[in-house]
């Protein structure tokens, strides 16, 4: 089968690899689409995602959709449209019983955090644990369904905030995760959603989703102590400091954007003085099921997708996704014929 394989920094090739055969508890999926995530870009542009270095050929991709090709159990007929929960959960520790995504020693599709690496979904076929299969509604196109994983990240941030119904919400950073966090907040009944970014392009995409306001960082100012909840998706220290100022007393700041390891200059005095709760949000638990329902009921979320390129143009797709000014979510068509 064909696969897109990262061999190192700026080294992405279309390769022939063996077609996998499913075991008793596995399903083989014929892939259709894969979204390019920030971690995929790090692996391509830098040969590493933080401490996780590409040490062997790595197939990227964890934002995927496709159809069942072979299920040895017969539970899923061939052609069944699906998306995939990309996590393999690790070993439970006391106090984490309800937080599988935080169990240590887990794995994630398209990740160099394990050795051998956990291969991702940018290939013609992917073996998936049966429990990871999520059957799609017949009215949900495979193209839109590729957004389920990143939308689940946004929905998890909303859950970490304790819900946003009737609340004023700031979304800091309007890249693909920020846009989908905004969509999640709108769908969850937020009274107001305001998005920020340093670039005008992402803010145009945020307005297309229906947010009530946008603020271009460096050109406009955020209101002080206005928001009940901030969902910070940029991972930039100045943006975190600005979000602290913008959140009201006893408000909540949910940190989604991953920061590089090491210390960062963040102004915490207002957080203490206003008794703001700072909460981390990592990937998601089971919110992908809600994401599938929301994508089915809200077709407008697909506006987050700005580019779709064929697998034969994968290098161009990765370069396009690196340009945050000109692109939102970039999808790779994995040798799929939509007709």
C-alpha positions in Angstrom: 0.0 0.0 0.0 1.0 3.6 -0.3 1.9 5.8 2.7 3.2 9.2 3.4 6.4 8.8 5.5 8.5 11.3 7.4 12.1 10.2 7.5 13.5 13.4 9.1 13.4 17.1 9.0 11.8 18.3 5.7 11.9 14.8 4.4 8.4 13.5 3.5 8.1 10.8 0.9 5.3 8.7 -0.7 6.4 5.1 -0.1 5.3 1.6 -0.6 4.8 -0.3 2.6 3.3 -3.7 3.4 -0.5 -3.8 3.6 -1.4 -4.8 7.2 -3.6 -7.7 8.1 -6.0 -7.2 11.0 -5.9 -9.4 14.1 -9.0 -10.6 16.0 -9.6 -7.3 17.8 -8.6 -5.1 14.9 -10.4 -3.5 11.9 -8.7 -2.4 8.7 -9.8 1.0 7.5 -9.5 2.3 4.0 -8.4 5.8 4.7 -10.0 8.8 3.0 -8.8 12.0 4.6 -6.3 13.1 7.2 -6.0 16.6 8.6 -2.5 18.1 9.2 -2.1 18.9 12.9 0.5 21.0 14.7 2.4 17.9 15.9 2.6 16.7 12.2 4.1 20.0 11.2 6.7 19.8 14.0 7.7 16.3 12.9 8.0 17.5 9.3 9.6 20.9 9.8 11.9 20.0 12.7 12.2 16.2 12.7 10.8 16.2 16.2 7.8 17.2 18.3 9.3 18.6 21.4 11.3 15.8 23.0 9.9 13.2 20.6 12.4 12.8 17.8 11.8 10.9 14.6 14.2 7.9 15.0 12.6 5.7 12.4 10.3 6.3 9.4 7.0 7.7 10.7 3.6 7.9 9.1 2.0 11.0 10.5 -1.7 11.7 10.9 -4.3 11.3 13.7 -7.2 13.4 12.4 -8.7 10.8 10.0 -11.8 9.4 8.3 -12.4 6.5 6.0 -14.4 3.3 5.5 -14.1 -0.2 6.9 -12.2 -2.4 4.5 -12.0 -5.6 6.6 -13.3 -6.6 10.0 -12.6 -10.3 10.8 -15.4 -10.3 13.4 -18.0 -9.2 10.8 -19.2 -6.5 13.2 -18.6 -3.7 10.7 -19.5 -4.4 7.1 -17.1 -3.3 4.4 -17.8 0.3 3.3 -19.0 1.5 6.8 -18.0 5.1 7.1 -15.9 5.8 10.2 -13.6 8.0 12.1 -11.1 6.8 14.7 -10.3 7.6 18.3 -6.5 8.0 17.9 -5.5 7.1 21.5 -4.3 3.8 22.9 -4.8 4.1 26.6 -2.1 3.2 29.1 -2.2 1.9 32.6 -4.7 3.4 35.1 -3.4 5.0 38.3 -5.4 5.8 41.4 -7.5 8.9 41.0 -7.4 8.7 37.1 -10.2 6.1 36.7 -12.3 8.6 34.7 -9.4 10.2 32.8 -8.2 7.5 30.4 -6.4 10.1 28.3 -4.1 10.9 31.2 -3.1 7.3 31.9 0.7 6.9 31.6 2.3 4.6 29.0 -0.4 5.3 26.4 0.1 6.0 22.7 -1.3 8.2 19.9 -1.5 7.7 16.2 1.3 9.3 14.2 3.6 9.8 17.2 7.3 9.4 17.9 6.7 9.3 21.6 6.9 5.5 21.5 9.6 3.2 20.1 8.7 1.6 17.7 6.8 4.7 16.7 3.1 4.6 16.6 2.3 4.9 12.9 -0.4 7.3 11.9 -3.2 7.4 9.3 -1.7 9.0 6.2 -1.7 5.8 4.3 -4.1 3.8 2.2 -5.0 1.4 5.0 -4.8 1.6 8.8 -5.2 -1.1 11.4 -7.4 0.2 14.3 -8.4 -1.4 17.5 -12.1 -2.3 17.3 -12.9 -0.1 20.4 -11.4 2.9 18.6 -13.9 2.7 15.7 -16.6 5.4 15.6 -19.3 4.8 13.0 -20.4 7.9 11.2 -24.0 9.0 10.6 -25.0 8.5 6.9 -25.5 12.3 6.6 -21.9 13.1 7.7 -19.4 13.4 4.8 -16.0 11.8 5.2 -14.4 15.1 4.5 -16.1 16.9 7.4 -15.6 13.8 9.6 -11.9 14.3 9.5 -12.4 17.3 11.9 -13.8 15.0 14.7 -10.4 14.6 16.5 -9.5 18.4 16.7 -13.1 19.3 17.5 -13.0 16.8 20.3 -10.0 18.8 21.7 -12.1 21.9 21.7 -15.0 20.2 23.3 -12.7 18.8 26.0 -11.5 22.3 26.8 -15.1 23.4 27.2 -15.7 20.4 29.6 -12.5 21.3 31.6 -13.9 24.8 32.0 -17.0 23.3 33.6 -19.2 24.2 30.6 -19.7 27.6 29.0 -23.5 27.8 28.8 -24.5 31.5 29.2 -20.9 32.6 29.7 -18.7 35.1 27.9 -15.8 33.2 26.3 -12.4 34.4 25.0 -10.6 32.1 22.6 -7.0 33.1 22.4 -5.4 32.1 19.1 -7.4 31.3 16.0 -5.5 28.5 14.3 -7.4 25.3 13.6 -7.7 24.3 17.2 -8.7 27.8 18.3 -11.4 27.9 15.6 -12.8 24.5 16.6 -12.7 25.5 20.3 -14.7 28.5 19.3 -17.2 26.3 17.4 -17.4 24.1 20.4 -18.1 27.1 22.7 -20.8 28.4 20.3 -22.4 24.9 20.2 -22.3 24.6 23.9 -24.4 27.7 24.5 -21.9 30.5 25.2 -23.5 33.9 25.5 -20.5 35.5 23.7 -17.4 34.2 21.9 -14.5 36.5 21.0 -11.5 35.2 19.2 -8.0 36.8 19.0 -5.0 36.3 16.7 -2.0 38.3 15.5 -3.1 37.8 11.9 -6.2 39.0 10.0 -6.7 35.7 8.1 -7.5 33.5 11.1 -9.9 36.2 12.4 -11.8 36.2 9.1 -12.2 32.4 9.5 -13.4 32.9 13.1 -16.1 35.4 11.9 -17.2 32.9 9.3 -18.0 30.5 12.2 -20.3 33.1 13.7 -18.3 34.3 16.7 -19.6 37.6 18.2 -16.3 39.4 18.1 -12.6 39.3 17.0 -9.5 41.1 18.3 -6.3 41.5 16.3 -3.5 41.4 18.7 -1.2 44.4 18.4 -3.9 46.4 16.6 -6.8 46.2 19.1 -7.1 45.8 22.9 -9.0 43.2 24.9 -11.4 44.4 27.6 -10.1 43.9 31.1 -11.9 41.5 33.4 -14.7 40.9 30.9 -14.7 37.2 30.2 -16.0 34.4 32.4 -13.8 31.8 30.6 -10.7 32.0 28.4 -9.6 29.1 26.3 -6.0 29.7 25.4 -4.9 27.9 22.2 -1.8 29.7 21.1 0.7 28.5 23.7 2.4 31.9 23.6 3.4 33.4 26.9 2.3 37.0 26.0 -1.1 35.6 25.0 -1.5 33.8 28.3 -0.7 37.0 30.2 -3.2 38.9 28.1 -5.9 36.3 28.8 -5.3 36.5 32.5 -6.0 40.3 32.3 -9.1 39.7 30.2 -10.7 37.2 32.6 -12.9 38.4 35.4 -12.4 37.8 39.1 -13.0 34.2 39.9 -13.0 33.3 36.3 -11.4 30.3 34.5 -8.5 30.1 32.2 -8.1 26.8 30.3 -4.7 26.2 28.7 -4.9 24.2 25.6 -1.9 25.5 23.6 1.2 23.4 24.3 4.3 25.4 25.3 7.9 24.4 24.8 9.6 22.8 27.8 11.3 25.1 30.3 10.4 28.4 32.1 8.2 31.1 30.5 7.7 34.7 31.5 4.0 34.9 32.4 2.5 37.7 34.5 0.7 35.7 37.2 0.0 38.5 39.7 -3.4 39.3 38.2 -4.3 35.6 38.3 -3.6 35.5 42.0 -5.3 38.9 42.8 -8.4 37.9 40.8 -8.4 34.3 42.0 -8.5 33.0 38.5 -8.4 29.2 38.1 -5.8 28.0 35.7 -6.7 24.6 34.2 -4.7 22.5 31.8 -6.5 20.7 29.0 -4.8 17.8 27.2 -6.2 16.1 24.1 -9.6 14.6 25.1 -11.2 11.6 26.7 -14.4 10.5 24.9 -15.5 13.8 23.5 -15.0 12.5 19.9 -18.5 11.0 20.1 -20.0 14.4 20.8 -17.8 15.8 18.0 -19.2 13.4 15.5 -22.8 14.4 16.5 -21.9 18.1 16.3 -20.2 17.8 12.9 -23.3 16.0 11.6 -25.7 18.6 12.9 -23.6 21.7 12.1 -22.3 21.6 8.5 -21.0 25.1 8.8 -18.0 23.9 10.9 -16.5 22.6 7.7 -15.6 26.2 6.9 -12.5 25.6 9.1 -11.1 23.6 6.2 -9.4 26.0 3.8 -7.4 23.5 1.6 -7.6 20.0 0.4 -4.7 18.5 -1.5 -4.0 15.1 -2.9 -1.5 12.7 -1.3 0.7 13.2 -4.4 1.1 16.8 -3.3 1.7 16.1 0.4 4.8 18.3 0.7 2.8 21.2 -0.7 0.0 20.4 1.8 2.5 20.5 4.7 4.0 23.8 3.5 0.5 25.2 3.1 -0.5 24.2 6.6 2.7 25.9 7.9 1.4 29.2 6.6 -1.1 30.1 9.3 -1.9 33.5 7.6 -3.2 31.8 4.5 -4.6 28.5 5.8 -6.9 27.0 8.4 -7.3 23.3 8.5 -5.5 21.6 5.6 -6.7 18.1 4.6 -4.8 15.5 2.6 -6.9 13.3 0.3 -5.5 9.8 0.8 -6.0 8.5 -2.7 -9.8 8.7 -2.1 -12.3 9.2 -4.8 -15.3 11.1 -3.3 -17.6 10.0 -6.1 
